[in-house]
Amino acid sequence: MNGLRKFTDKIKPTFEKGGKLGWLGSTFEAFESFLFVPNTVTKRGAHVRDSVDLKRVMIIVVIALLPCFLFGMWNTGFQHFQAIGENAGFWRIVGYGFLKILPLYLVSYIVGLAIEFASAQINGHQVNEGYLVSGMLIPLIVPVTVPLWQLTLAVAFAVIIGKEVFGGTGMNIWNPALLARAFLFFSYPKSMTGDVWVAVGKNAQAIDGFTGATPLANTAAGVDGLGYSFADMFFGIMPGAVGETSTLCILIGAAILIFTGIGSWKIMFSTVLGGLFVAFLGNLFAPAAESALAIPAYYQLVMGGFAFGAVFMATDPVTSAQTECGKWVYGFLIGAMAVTIRLFNPGYPEGMMLAILLMNAAAPLIDHIVVNKNIKRRLNRAKTI
Amino acid sequence: MSEHIQIKKGLNLPIEGEALCNVTKSVVPDFISVKPTDFRALTPKMLVKEGEAVLAGTPLFCDKQNPDVVFASPISGTVDAVIRGDKRKLLEVKVKSDGKGESVKHQYGSISSLTADEVKKALLESGLWPCIKQRPYGIVANPNVDPKSIFISAISSAPLAADFEFTMKDEFAAVQAGIDALGKLTKGGVHFSMEAYVAPRSDYHNLKGVIFHTFQGVHPMGNVGVQINHISPINKGEVVWTVDFFLVAAIGRLFLNGVYDMSRLVAVAGPAAKNPSYVKCLPGTQMSELSEYFCDKCDVRVVSGNVLTGDAVGKEGSLGFYSDLVTILPEGDYYEMFGWAKPFRFKKFSFSRGYFSWILPKSKKYAMDTNTNGDVRAFVVSDVYGKVLPMDIYPVYLFKAILAGDIEKMEELGIYEVIEEDVALCEYICPSKIEIQKIVSDGIDLMLKEMA
């Protein structure tokens, strides 16, 4: 430990301004502060500071994502062996999933972090830790079969256009991970719809009758046509994006986020309320039992990316509503809009992504209204006295 | 009329080294510093020269804009040095004690017979006027303004703050006299706040001539700004005066004894304080006189005031005018390997549950140091600040309006209601390590400049 510190101190001057590798200053700083909490001290104001920093906040979100990540690995393998009609042991299933997901993560982190480091270096900033979470999220919300070159472009788009042009983490308007998914969805729709959710593999042949369709694609036939039971969908044993199938694992993540206070329970809760509200209205006005509208409202919560979006995407502190009142409105509208899109626009089965991106754009407006109410209250107070 | 108010948002910082309730030293000073920098936005004008003899209560300098407001020497002796900084800015006037303790003598009749103008004149000529601060901005009050009301907080909720139950227990008569005098200066009454569980057992709930309030909860409930926001918030164009509890006693002593007597009990506390306890001394006391309380094993930071808002004056500095606390902290200029990644970090406190220190009993105190525990970032987690600001204010929107220099928005969002100390906890918990008090301070400076 001391040895590493001594070594770091020895090579530090090389990377400082005027040093031989001075142009790599931000990169060096990023690695140094990754290894060591820096020795900076307060100058004025609050002389002592809380032990939480952004690195800690981000790593907790990553930990909250781990159950989804691990289950996604298993489910990827499981769906594969189901599709080819083979019985495989637990470790073979997990091993297959691991090999399928690994390239997605390599692309996500290498491309994303390279851009983050480069832009920090160009601007002379410190490298921000925000991508730790975005990079973890992106592979979890794409189909496992997505071509890697497309993923590369999507990640680059999300980081550059979604974040760096606004000034980096904290300044962005849209959730970068969702932006990557939206990029794929609109640029390469073939990779995002149809039989893309299960990795069959090049050398394998899917068994007869295999469709690989997600429950969301089958909603038109009503609840009996989904092809999966509620329990299957709750535990996540169905095709879908890598990490978003298991509502159970998402709930574990939600518990971690709520308990540590990092994710807003208000947003999660109101999103669920909004989704249930619209789905329930749909139930009331369903023309027939074989209609998408007739699917029981609570099914909407376990299908597709609803739960994952509500817990991990909608709660992004930067792009969500930031006032406590605003969070209720923001969450409710996300849920309501996501289910509305699902029910009435079969062309876009996954409404969650679009709903969140749309509400990301509307969040400043919601906050503006809430804050203006506060301003009015302050002015009225002056008048009444 | 009295009111009971609960403050739920906030945090009592569990920091080690609380002062024990006994007086371990009475400082007889060789030197005293009077610092114009203790008073926000003051442009001082010297009234004495180096080498001139002064008494306790002799004006040393005055406010250039308002020459009636004078700042006096707390001891008798000779002006030893006038210390200036860049652009000849007056930093400090040092007075060498002659050990005689002679004071300028004033004669006033009974307070009830004095008029408001007489009280005002007495406070101005004696040098006690600067005890009165005004909101907005937290500057020395302008004597030409009629305040809406006057607020006194008898709650010490700040980390390691001097315990008023101990320091003020023999001051009842002086405080009553001070309140009688202050009551003459406003038609809106003198608001006096105490902690709910202290009030019944304290003499001070028998004070006459005050509007009594009790508070219950967590820091920053003791901050007078928070109390004003709950009792009678400041609107644009209104002015409220505030006086520190222990300075009310100093005002009372002027009318009872006719002298400028600023002596007070000061808590010497903090994780790096040896034998944390109370010291009787004057404002401007040199920190070197307190060196026996500094931990000698580590590099210490000496703060005049509390850890959240005090000034790092250094070992050679002096006690501030408004200060009844010296906090001694270990410097935190060390590297901690994988600090942020450790699952357990029991020696570090966190307001969030991001570390497992929430498992530990609530009574555990932490040896906090001055390490920032992370690098500076942009605002990311924007909703944490409201959790420690018990006011009807949207903190991040106010901070961003200040950063943008948008005066209209600053007014609308509540710049008149806060000073630095009110947002100190926001700065403490900020995961992005932003200097929020500096932002608010710059905002107030901008308002003072633009509204002048």
Interface residues (C-beta under 8 A of the other chain):
Chain A: M1 L4 R5 S33 L35 F36 V37 P38 N39 T40 V41 T42 K43 R44 G45 A46 H47 V48 R49 D50 S51 V52 D53 L54 K55 R56 V57 I59 I60 Q126 N128 G130 G167 G168 T169 G170 M171 F259 T260 G261 I262 S264 P317 V318 Q322 T323 E324 K327 D367 V370 V371 N374 I375 R377 R378 L379 R381 A382 I385
Chain B: L13 I15 P233 N235 K236 G237 E238 R301 V303 V307 L308 T309 G310 D311 A312 T327 L329 E331 G332 D333 Y334 Y335 E336 M337 F338 G339 W340 A341 R345 K348 F349 S350 F351 S352 R353 G354 Y355 S357 M368 D369 T370 N371 T372 N373 G374 D375 V376 R377 A378 F379 V380 V381 S382 D383 V384 G386 D392 I393 Y394 V396 Y397 E412 L413 G414 E420 A424 L425 E427 Y428 I429 C430 P431 S432 K433 E435 I436 Q437 K438
